[in-house]
Amino acid sequence: MSMISTPSGLQAVRNLKLQNGKILLIEKSSSASATPDTPPCHTLVKILLKPAVCSNIFVEIHLPEPQHWNGRFLGLGNGGAAGSINPAIFTKPLRDGYAAASTDLGTSPNPDSGIGNREVWKDFGFRATHLMTLAAKEVIRAFYGREPAFSYFSGSSTGGQQALQEAQRYPEDYDGILAQLPAHCRTPLHAYFLWNFQILQKCPFSAEQEANVIAAGNEYMAPREIPTIAGKFISDPRCTPADIEAVVALAMKKDASLTPEHAEALRLLFGGPVHATTGERIFDGLPFGSTFDIARGNLYLFRWVFGKERDLMTINFAGDIDTYTAELGPWLNAENPDLSRFEQHGGKLIITSGSADSCVPYHATLNYYEQAAEKAGSLEHLRKFCLFYLIPGMSHGPGPGINQLPDLLNLLTRWRENAEFPGTLSGERVEEGSPHLQLPIPPYPEKNGPALKIISGPRGGVSRIAARFLPPAEA
């Protein structure tokens, strides 16, 4: 980056005194030869926030030139255990004129920073995102001499957890929030990861066996799908115990190498974790038609509670899971269904899940949306400010189905600012640069019916997590 002259806005930023924080760097870049993959000329501000002695939150704020600012602020979510900030996430927002910010969530240099450190749990769970937002707005005021006209947040996976924490805990931070594939049901989700990890360590599946299990799920659910996708992927993977038994039987028939031990492992994987003593539901299971690989990682939360020396295979789903839930649940989970304060603020919220996502399965988010509808008084009332889309065949990355959506942030801003209801999305399956499949994607509970006619789909249909695995949020 090359240094150029310092305008008065930069000096105002230099003079800022941030509560519980300090500015580490102010740098102005010149990118005259900017391409779609590189950001235009902008100012970078790096901040360190320490709301507690054991906190260490890094924040980056990227500011387009005043003449190119669209008047909006965009908070950007992180992914996984965070711990760093990817500069590439700022390129498109800057080119679109947003002043944008993101945070490492206080988990640098690696996830083990959270071992026994309750302040990191709070920062990762909710505090870092809120403090980033406050600091970014201060910097924006100083740099441009005025408040942003509108503030938006966009995040996926862990960023989706951040998004829903903001809507629930700090409803006045943002005017519109986009929560994609949100890992909001955090401690039960990681219990699901551990459940799958232990099962697959004891009973591994070869790549061919896994492929045959996936094919069995797709084949069994095909009669419930529209012809263009039947047998290829599953748009609505909701299932019953009888369906699980049928898919296991079909998989055994398709692959003679699968043993009775594999059959029992599949019942446990598709059934999902339950408490070993009480039988209470902790999380639902692996969705039919989805891969095993991304459903058994991300086990760092157990190190946070039990330490790095604990053998993960010895963590039980009785007393150990109770301890884990009590320690982390109040800080990490974003499960409060009361969105009334966000609605009163005028906020708009779009939530998405992928039907083939086994990393952050759809069912906890569908369940949350149903509870939010109950709290709002009706689904019709909730849909005035909050929509949920279940994206057919989308995974947590490349999947068997839809892999391209319209610009959801653009739809969100138009909904919030111009009252343009997003309605049905246009989804595509793009391969080698060309669309191979196009599907309309209506908001839940509507779904594609015969001849792509949108029909009213069923409500609910997933198991509810026992309340004690979702302890009340703490500040």
C-alpha positions as a Python dict, from the first residue, in 0.01 Angstrom:
ca = {
    (1, 'M'): (0, 0, 0),
    (2, 'S'): (129, 345, -81),
    (3, 'M'): (72, 642, 146),
    (4, 'I'): (-99, 952, 10),
    (5, 'S'): (-206, 1281, 167),
    (6, 'T'): (-408, 1273, 488),
    (7, 'P'): (-749, 1444, 467),
    (8, 'S'): (-924, 1595, 769),
    (9, 'G'): (-1137, 1281, 810),
    (10, 'L'): (-827, 1075, 869),
    (11, 'Q'): (-707, 1318, 1133),
    (12, 'A'): (-1043, 1294, 1309),
    (13, 'V'): (-1002, 916, 1318),
    (14, 'R'): (-651, 957, 1460),
    (15, 'N'): (-793, 1172, 1738),
    (16, 'L'): (-1055, 917, 1844),
    (17, 'K'): (-1046, 781, 2198),
    (18, 'L'): (-1213, 442, 2196),
    (19, 'Q'): (-1359, 288, 2511),
    (20, 'N'): (-1166, -28, 2604),
    (21, 'G'): (-970, -9, 2282),
    (22, 'K'): (-701, 156, 2076),
    (23, 'I'): (-628, 221, 1711),
    (24, 'L'): (-331, 17, 1591),
    (25, 'L'): (-308, 133, 1230),
    (26, 'I'): (-456, 388, 992),
    (27, 'E'): (-346, 337, 636),
    (28, 'K'): (-472, 473, 308),
    (29, 'S'): (-431, 262, -1),
    (30, 'S'): (-415, 357, -365),
    (31, 'S'): (-557, 96, -600),
    (32, 'A'): (-588, 281, -927),
    (33, 'S'): (-570, -47, -1118),
    (34, 'A'): (-843, -216, -913),
    (35, 'T'): (-1002, -525, -1070),
    (36, 'P'): (-1307, -728, -960),
    (37, 'D'): (-1067, -922, -736),
    (38, 'T'): (-900, -621, -576),
    (39, 'P'): (-1051, -337, -373),
    (40, 'P'): (-1066, 24, -488),
    (41, 'C'): (-882, 302, -307),
    (42, 'H'): (-986, 303, 58),
    (43, 'T'): (-870, 364, 414),
    (44, 'L'): (-795, 74, 647),
    (45, 'V'): (-831, 115, 1024),
    (46, 'K'): (-713, -162, 1258),
    (47, 'I'): (-831, -165, 1618),
    (48, 'L'): (-763, -373, 1929),
    (49, 'L'): (-1049, -399, 2181),
    (50, 'K'): (-1001, -528, 2537),
    (51, 'P'): (-1332, -518, 2727),
    (52, 'A'): (-1173, -751, 2984),
    (53, 'V'): (-816, -833, 3086),
    (54, 'C'): (-834, -1170, 2910),
    (55, 'S'): (-992, -1029, 2593),
    (56, 'N'): (-799, -969, 2274),
    (57, 'I'): (-1036, -861, 1995),
    (58, 'F'): (-895, -743, 1663),
    (59, 'V'): (-1116, -537, 1431),
    (60, 'E'): (-1064, -412, 1076),
    (61, 'I'): (-1265, -125, 927),
    (62, 'H'): (-1240, -52, 556),
    (63, 'L'): (-1360, 291, 439),
    (64, 'P'): (-1419, 382, 74),
    (65, 'E'): (-1334, 731, -44),
    (66, 'P'): (-1605, 980, 66),
    (67, 'Q'): (-1720, 1039, -291),
    (68, 'H'): (-1771, 664, -336),
    (69, 'W'): (-1942, 590, -1),
    (70, 'N'): (-2302, 474, -42),
    (71, 'G'): (-2390, 603, 306),
    (72, 'R'): (-2427, 252, 451),
    (73, 'F'): (-2230, 47, 705),
    (74, 'L'): (-2187, -328, 662),
    (75, 'G'): (-2077, -560, 942),
    (76, 'L'): (-1925, -881, 808),
    (77, 'G'): (-1927, -1214, 990),
    (78, 'N'): (-1642, -1459, 1035),
    (79, 'G'): (-1628, -1838, 999),
    (80, 'G'): (-1537, -2147, 1198),
    (81, 'A'): (-1344, -2065, 1514),
    (82, 'A'): (-1244, -1728, 1359),
    (83, 'G'): (-906, -1607, 1497),
    (84, 'S'): (-816, -1398, 1192),
    (85, 'I'): (-975, -1161, 940),
    (86, 'N'): (-971, -1246, 571),
    (87, 'P'): (-904, -923, 375),
    (88, 'A'): (-1073, -1069, 65),
    (89, 'I'): (-1419, -1036, 225),
    (90, 'F'): (-1398, -657, 194),
    (91, 'T'): (-1341, -640, -182),
    (92, 'K'): (-1701, -657, -305),
    (93, 'P'): (-1847, -440, -24),
    (94, 'L'): (-1588, -170, -99),
    (95, 'R'): (-1660, -186, -470),
    (96, 'D'): (-2031, -149, -385),
    (97, 'G'): (-1956, 158, -172),
    (98, 'Y'): (-2001, 14, 178),
    (99, 'A'): (-1796, 112, 480),
    (100, 'A'): (-1735, -236, 618),
    (101, 'A'): (-1596, -398, 933),
    (102, 'S'): (-1513, -744, 1060),
    (103, 'T'): (-1355, -898, 1370),
    (104, 'D'): (-1150, -1204, 1456),
    (105, 'L'): (-1397, -1262, 1745),
    (106, 'G'): (-1113, -1256, 1996),
    (107, 'T'): (-989, -1608, 1925),
    (108, 'S'): (-647, -1534, 1777),
    (109, 'P'): (-395, -1685, 1736),
    (110, 'N'): (-594, -2013, 1737),
    (111, 'P'): (-901, -2173, 1897),
    (112, 'D'): (-703, -2286, 2201),
    (113, 'S'): (-712, -1924, 2320),
    (114, 'G'): (-1055, -2017, 2456),
    (115, 'I'): (-939, -2300, 2682),
    (116, 'G'): (-1072, -2213, 3027),
    (117, 'N'): (-1104, -1846, 2925),
    (118, 'R'): (-1461, -1730, 2990),
    (119, 'E'): (-1391, -1384, 2848),
    (120, 'V'): (-1303, -1540, 2512),
    (121, 'W'): (-1627, -1739, 2530),
    (122, 'K'): (-1821, -1415, 2569),
    (123, 'D'): (-1624, -1240, 2296),
    (124, 'F'): (-1667, -1526, 2049),
    (125, 'G'): (-2032, -1577, 2139),
    (126, 'F'): (-2160, -1220, 2112),
    (127, 'R'): (-1949, -941, 2262),
    (128, 'A'): (-1685, -896, 1992),
    (129, 'T'): (-1944, -841, 1719),
    (130, 'H'): (-2132, -578, 1918),
    (131, 'L'): (-1817, -390, 2021),
    (132, 'M'): (-1688, -406, 1662),
    (133, 'T'): (-2015, -247, 1552),
    (134, 'L'): (-1991, 36, 1805),
    (135, 'A'): (-1626, 106, 1722),
    (136, 'A'): (-1691, 99, 1347),
    (137, 'K'): (-1975, 349, 1377),
    (138, 'E'): (-1748, 582, 1577),
    (139, 'V'): (-1482, 561, 1308),
    (140, 'I'): (-1739, 619, 1033),
    (141, 'R'): (-1873, 928, 1210),
    (142, 'A'): (-1523, 1067, 1244),
    (143, 'F'): (-1413, 986, 891),
    (144, 'Y'): (-1721, 1100, 697),
    (145, 'G'): (-1856, 1353, 946),
    (146, 'R'): (-2196, 1183, 965),
    (147, 'E'): (-2375, 866, 1073),
    (148, 'P'): (-2443, 587, 826),
    (149, 'A'): (-2796, 618, 689),
    (150, 'F'): (-2845, 241, 727),
    (151, 'S'): (-2647, -37, 890),
    (152, 'Y'): (-2651, -400, 774),
    (153, 'F'): (-2489, -723, 888),
    (154, 'S'): (-2410, -1024, 670),
    (155, 'G'): (-2263, -1350, 794),
    (156, 'S'): (-2258, -1722, 717),
    (157, 'S'): (-2199, -2017, 951),
    (158, 'T'): (-2028, -1863, 1256),
    (159, 'G'): (-2118, -1533, 1090),
    (160, 'G'): (-2480, -1648, 1101),
    (161, 'Q'): (-2446, -1702, 1476),
    (162, 'Q'): (-2311, -1346, 1500),
    (163, 'A'): (-2606, -1225, 1291),
    (164, 'L'): (-2873, -1380, 1513),
    (165, 'Q'): (-2695, -1274, 1833),
    (166, 'E'): (-2713, -918, 1705),
    (167, 'A'): (-3085, -944, 1625),
    (168, 'Q'): (-3158, -1093, 1968),
    (169, 'R'): (-2918, -910, 2201),
    (170, 'Y'): (-2853, -577, 2026),
    (171, 'P'): (-3154, -513, 1801),
    (172, 'E'): (-3066, -148, 1742),
    (173, 'D'): (-2719, -218, 1602),
    (174, 'Y'): (-2844, -302, 1253),
    (175, 'D'): (-3135, -214, 1027),
    (176, 'G'): (-3111, -533, 826),
    (177, 'I'): (-2946, -868, 897),
    (178, 'L'): (-2857, -1156, 665),
    (179, 'A'): (-2793, -1486, 847),
    (180, 'Q'): (-2683, -1758, 606),
    (181, 'L'): (-2635, -2121, 717),
    (182, 'P'): (-2628, -1989, 1076),
    (183, 'A'): (-2449, -2184, 1349),
    (184, 'H'): (-2677, -2023, 1608),
    (185, 'C'): (-2761, -2340, 1802),
    (186, 'R'): (-2396, -2359, 1893),
    (187, 'T'): (-2347, -2598, 2182),
    (188, 'P'): (-2600, -2858, 2059),
    (189, 'L'): (-2444, -2830, 1710),
    (190, 'H'): (-2097, -2912, 1842),
    (191, 'A'): (-2244, -3197, 2047),
    (192, 'Y'): (-2370, -3330, 1711),
    (193, 'F'): (-2014, -3298, 1574),
    (194, 'L'): (-1878, -3497, 1868),
    (195, 'W'): (-2155, -3760, 1838),
    (196, 'N'): (-2071, -3813, 1470),
    (197, 'F'): (-1696, -3811, 1538),
    (198, 'Q'): (-1723, -4085, 1801),
    (199, 'I'): (-1952, -4300, 1584),
    (200, 'L'): (-1732, -4272, 1274),
    (201, 'Q'): (-1413, -4335, 1472),
    (202, 'K'): (-1560, -4663, 1596),
    (203, 'C'): (-1721, -4758, 1264),
    (204, 'P'): (-1556, -4594, 963),
    (205, 'F'): (-1715, -4586, 617),
    (206, 'S'): (-1515, -4599, 297),
    (207, 'A'): (-1569, -4331, 36),
    (208, 'E'): (-1765, -4580, -178),
    (209, 'Q'): (-1982, -4683, 117),
    (210, 'E'): (-2056, -4321, 203),
    (211, 'A'): (-2149, -4250, -160),
    (212, 'N'): (-2390, -4543, -158),
    (213, 'V'): (-2552, -4423, 164),
    (214, 'I'): (-2597, -4076, 11),
    (215, 'A'): (-2744, -4234, -303),
    (216, 'A'): (-2983, -4441, -92),
    (217, 'G'): (-3114, -4128, 78),
    (218, 'N'): (-3163, -3951, -254),
    (219, 'E'): (-3335, -4255, -408),
    (220, 'Y'): (-3570, -4311, -115),
    (221, 'M'): (-3678, -3945, -102),
    (222, 'A'): (-3712, -3913, -483),
    (223, 'P'): (-4090, -3980, -493),
    (224, 'R'): (-4141, -3669, -275),
    (225, 'E'): (-3948, -3443, -513),
    (226, 'I'): (-4025, -3269, -839),
    (227, 'P'): (-3900, -3466, -1144),
    (228, 'T'): (-3611, -3233, -1234),
    (229, 'I'): (-3428, -3303, -908),
    (230, 'A'): (-3569, -3643, -799),
    (231, 'G'): (-3285, -3881, -715),
    (232, 'K'): (-3020, -3610, -757),
    (233, 'F'): (-3063, -3425, -429),
    (234, 'I'): (-3326, -3360, -165),
    (235, 'S'): (-3502, -3027, -131),
    (236, 'D'): (-3693, -3116, 187),
    (237, 'P'): (-3504, -3376, 396),
    (238, 'R'): (-3746, -3384, 690),
    (239, 'C'): (-3794, -3746, 791),
    (240, 'T'): (-3943, -3985, 1047),
    (241, 'P'): (-3788, -4282, 1233),
    (242, 'A'): (-3960, -4506, 977),
    (243, 'D'): (-3787, -4316, 696),
    (244, 'I'): (-3452, -4367, 869),
    (245, 'E'): (-3507, -4741, 887),
    (246, 'A'): (-3606, -4748, 520),
    (247, 'V'): (-3296, -4556, 409),
    (248, 'V'): (-3069, -4780, 618),
    (249, 'A'): (-3231, -5089, 461),
    (250, 'L'): (-3193, -4947, 111),
    (251, 'A'): (-2827, -4860, 174),
    (252, 'M'): (-2760, -5215, 294),
    (253, 'K'): (-2927, -5348, -20),
    (254, 'K'): (-2724, -5120, -248),
    (255, 'D'): (-2388, -5198, -87),
    (256, 'A'): (-2315, -5555, 23),
    (257, 'S'): (-2001, -5440, 205),
    (258, 'L'): (-2207, -5259, 470),
    (259, 'T'): (-2220, -5462, 792),
    (260, 'P'): (-2475, -5472, 1075),
    (261, 'E'): (-2235, -5242, 1262),
    (262, 'H'): (-2262, -4994, 976),
    (263, 'A'): (-2640, -5018, 990),
    (264, 'E'): (-2644, -4933, 1360),
    (265, 'A'): (-2400, -4648, 1303),
    (266, 'L'): (-2632, -4505, 1036),
    (267, 'R'): (-2930, -4523, 1272),
    (268, 'L'): (-2732, -4318, 1524),
    (269, 'L'): (-2604, -4070, 1265),
    (270, 'F'): (-2947, -4008, 1114),
    (271, 'G'): (-3115, -4011, 1456),
    (272, 'G'): (-2884, -3754, 1612),
    (273, 'P'): (-2750, -3714, 1966),
    (274, 'V'): (-2965, -3779, 2270),
    (275, 'H'): (-2877, -3770, 2639),
    (276, 'A'): (-2739, -4109, 2745),
    (277, 'T'): (-2930, -4111, 3075),
    (278, 'T'): (-3257, -3930, 3006),
    (279, 'G'): (-3296, -3982, 2631),
    (280, 'E'): (-3365, -3610, 2583),
    (281, 'R'): (-3304, -3464, 2239),
    (282, 'I'): (-2973, -3273, 2210),
    (283, 'F'): (-2973, -3218, 1831),
    (284, 'D'): (-3121, -3381, 1522),
    (285, 'G'): (-2918, -3603, 1293),
    (286, 'L'): (-2737, -3605, 963),
    (287, 'P'): (-2971, -3497, 680),
    (288, 'F'): (-3039, -3759, 412),
    (289, 'G'): (-2830, -3704, 101),
    (290, 'S'): (-2549, -3515, 276),
    (291, 'T'): (-2182, -3594, 326),
    (292, 'F'): (-2030, -3729, 648),
    (293, 'D'): (-1698, -3544, 625),
    (294, 'I'): (-1807, -3195, 733),
    (295, 'A'): (-2029, -3332, 1010),
    (296, 'R'): (-1757, -3447, 1249),
    (297, 'G'): (-1502, -3166, 1293),
    (298, 'N'): (-1497, -2840, 1488),
    (299, 'L'): (-1436, -3001, 1826),
    (300, 'Y'): (-1248, -2707, 1981),
    (301, 'L'): (-1536, -2616, 2214),
    (302, 'F'): (-1476, -2935, 2410),
    (303, 'R'): (-1113, -2830, 2463),
    (304, 'W'): (-1243, -2497, 2594),
    (305, 'V'): (-1426, -2680, 2871),
    (306, 'F'): (-1229, -3002, 2930),
    (307, 'G'): (-877, -2897, 2823),
    (308, 'K'): (-656, -3014, 2538),
    (309, 'E'): (-545, -3333, 2714),
    (310, 'R'): (-893, -3485, 2733),
    (311, 'D'): (-948, -3777, 2496),
    (312, 'L'): (-1251, -3680, 2288),
    (313, 'M'): (-1360, -4043, 2269),
    (314, 'T'): (-1411, -4044, 2647),
    (315, 'I'): (-1650, -3747, 2661),
    (316, 'N'): (-1991, -3891, 2742),
    (317, 'F'): (-2339, -3774, 2652),
    (318, 'A'): (-2453, -3765, 3012),
    (319, 'G'): (-2269, -3571, 3285),
    (320, 'D'): (-2000, -3441, 3048),
    (321, 'I'): (-2250, -3296, 2803),
    (322, 'D'): (-2436, -3138, 3096),
    (323, 'T'): (-2115, -2967, 3213),
    (324, 'Y'): (-2030, -2852, 2862),
    (325, 'T'): (-2378, -2709, 2808),
    (326, 'A'): (-2385, -2523, 3139),
    (327, 'E'): (-2041, -2371, 3077),
    (328, 'L'): (-2078, -2253, 2716),
    (329, 'G'): (-2449, -2244, 2634),
    (330, 'P'): (-2537, -1908, 2797),
    (331, 'W'): (-2268, -1727, 2595),
    (332, 'L'): (-2262, -1904, 2258),
    (333, 'N'): (-2620, -1995, 2172),
    (334, 'A'): (-2840, -1749, 1983),
    (335, 'E'): (-3176, -1910, 2055),
    (336, 'N'): (-3401, -1637, 2195),
    (337, 'P'): (-3710, -1648, 1969),
    (338, 'D'): (-3830, -1305, 2082),
    (339, 'L'): (-3742, -1071, 1795),
    (340, 'S'): (-3992, -803, 1894),
    (341, 'R'): (-3731, -538, 1973),
    (342, 'F'): (-3567, -593, 1635),
    (343, 'E'): (-3907, -560, 1469),
    (344, 'Q'): (-3981, -241, 1665),
    (345, 'H'): (-3649, -99, 1543),
    (346, 'G'): (-3777, -154, 1188),
    (347, 'G'): (-3528, -432, 1123),
    (348, 'K'): (-3553, -689, 845),
    (349, 'L'): (-3400, -1036, 876),
    (350, 'I'): (-3333, -1299, 608),
    (351, 'I'): (-3222, -1648, 718),
    (352, 'T'): (-3109, -1930, 489),
    (353, 'S'): (-3022, -2297, 536),
    (354, 'G'): (-2907, -2561, 289),
    (355, 'S'): (-3103, -2885, 268),
    (356, 'A'): (-2780, -3083, 204),
    (357, 'D'): (-2571, -2906, 468),
    (358, 'S'): (-2443, -3158, 722),
    (359, 'C'): (-2207, -2905, 885),
    (360, 'V'): (-2484, -2673, 1005),
    (361, 'P'): (-2799, -2875, 935),
    (362, 'Y'): (-3123, -2699, 851),
    (363, 'H'): (-3336, -2850, 1127),
    (364, 'A'): (-3222, -2634, 1421),
    (365, 'T'): (-3284, -2319, 1215),
    (366, 'L'): (-3626, -2437, 1098),
    (367, 'N'): (-3710, -2514, 1460),
    (368, 'Y'): (-3589, -2169, 1569),
    (369, 'Y'): (-3798, -2002, 1299),
    (370, 'E'): (-4107, -2190, 1412),
    (371, 'Q'): (-4047, -2080, 1772),
    (372, 'A'): (-4000, -1722, 1654),
    (373, 'A'): (-4335, -1750, 1473),
    (374, 'E'): (-4500, -1870, 1793),
    (375, 'K'): (-4347, -1581, 1984),
    (376, 'A'): (-4452, -1330, 1718),
    (377, 'G'): (-4812, -1457, 1737),
    (378, 'S'): (-4829, -1607, 1390),
    (379, 'L'): (-4618, -1702, 1091),
    (380, 'E'): (-4787, -1426, 892),
    (381, 'H'): (-4675, -1164, 1144),
    (382, 'L'): (-4317, -1296, 1156),
    (383, 'R'): (-4291, -1289, 776),
    (384, 'K'): (-4352, -914, 780),
    (385, 'F'): (-3992, -870, 899),
    (386, 'C'): (-3822, -1213, 900),
    (387, 'L'): (-3802, -1474, 622),
    (388, 'F'): (-3648, -1822, 618),
    (389, 'Y'): (-3536, -1996, 299),
    (390, 'L'): (-3443, -2365, 282),
    (391, 'I'): (-3216, -2384, -25),
    (392, 'P'): (-3256, -2714, -216),
    (393, 'G'): (-2938, -2921, -231),
    (394, 'M'): (-2712, -2649, -92),
    (395, 'S'): (-2435, -2766, 140),
    (396, 'H'): (-2192, -2569, 355),
    (397, 'G'): (-1992, -2519, 39),
    (398, 'P'): (-2023, -2692, -298),
    (399, 'G'): (-2318, -2928, -284),
    (400, 'P'): (-2530, -3142, -515),
    (401, 'G'): (-2799, -2879, -573),
    (402, 'I'): (-2843, -2503, -589),
    (403, 'N'): (-2509, -2325, -563),
    (404, 'Q'): (-2595, -1974, -679),
    (405, 'L'): (-2848, -1730, -537),
    (406, 'P'): (-2936, -1370, -620),
    (407, 'D'): (-2757, -1095, -427),
    (408, 'L'): (-2931, -1140, -92),
    (409, 'L'): (-2776, -828, 58),
    (410, 'N'): (-2925, -625, -224),
    (411, 'L'): (-3265, -785, -164),
    (412, 'L'): (-3232, -708, 207),
    (413, 'T'): (-3150, -340, 153),
    (414, 'R'): (-3441, -300, -88),
    (415, 'W'): (-3675, -467, 160),
    (416, 'R'): (-3560, -243, 446),
    (417, 'E'): (-3530, 84, 256),
    (418, 'N'): (-3797, 54, -13),
    (419, 'A'): (-4042, -201, 136),
    (420, 'E'): (-3977, -437, -159),
    (421, 'F'): (-4071, -781, -22),
    (422, 'P'): (-3809, -1040, -135),
    (423, 'G'): (-4062, -1316, -204),
    (424, 'T'): (-3950, -1611, -413),
    (425, 'L'): (-3578, -1633, -497),
    (426, 'S'): (-3431, -1752, -827),
    (427, 'G'): (-3183, -2029, -752),
    (428, 'E'): (-2945, -2188, -1000),
    (429, 'R'): (-2716, -2485, -1027),
    (430, 'V'): (-2415, -2345, -1216),
    (431, 'E'): (-2147, -2576, -1355),
    (432, 'E'): (-1850, -2463, -1563),
    (433, 'G'): (-1992, -2112, -1575),
    (434, 'S'): (-2334, -2205, -1716),
    (435, 'P'): (-2667, -2270, -1543),
    (436, 'H'): (-2764, -2639, -1554),
    (437, 'L'): (-3072, -2605, -1334),
    (438, 'Q'): (-3299, -2321, -1230),
    (439, 'L'): (-3543, -2338, -942),
    (440, 'P'): (-3775, -2090, -778),
    (441, 'I'): (-3715, -2090, -401),
    (442, 'P'): (-4008, -1957, -201),
    (443, 'P'): (-3981, -1864, 166),
    (444, 'Y'): (-4065, -2137, 417),
    (445, 'P'): (-4308, -2310, 449),
    (446, 'E'): (-4391, -2282, 79),
    (447, 'K'): (-4215, -2526, -152),
    (448, 'N'): (-4197, -2639, -514),
    (449, 'G'): (-4484, -2861, -614),
    (450, 'P'): (-4565, -3045, -938),
    (451, 'A'): (-4472, -2855, -1254),
    (452, 'L'): (-4282, -2604, -1035),
    (453, 'K'): (-4605, -2464, -900),
    (454, 'I'): (-4540, -2315, -554),
    (455, 'I'): (-4749, -2492, -291),
    (456, 'S'): (-4793, -2454, 84),
    (457, 'G'): (-4557, -2700, 251),
    (458, 'P'): (-4585, -2862, 594),
    (459, 'R'): (-4493, -2675, 910),
    (460, 'G'): (-4235, -2805, 1157),
    (461, 'G'): (-4149, -3169, 1115),
    (462, 'V'): (-3820, -3166, 1307),
    (463, 'S'): (-3751, -3270, 1665),
    (464, 'R'): (-3726, -2993, 1921),
    (465, 'I'): (-3411, -2975, 2128),
    (466, 'A'): (-3477, -3026, 2499),
    (467, 'A'): (-3492, -2689, 2674),
    (468, 'R'): (-3213, -2766, 2919),
    (469, 'F'): (-2963, -2792, 2636),
    (470, 'L'): (-3049, -2432, 2547),
    (471, 'P'): (-2993, -2245, 2875),
    (472, 'P'): (-3102, -1880, 2890),
    (473, 'A'): (-2858, -1627, 2750),
    (474, 'E'): (-2635, -1438, 2994),
    (475, 'A'): (-2485, -1093, 2943),
}
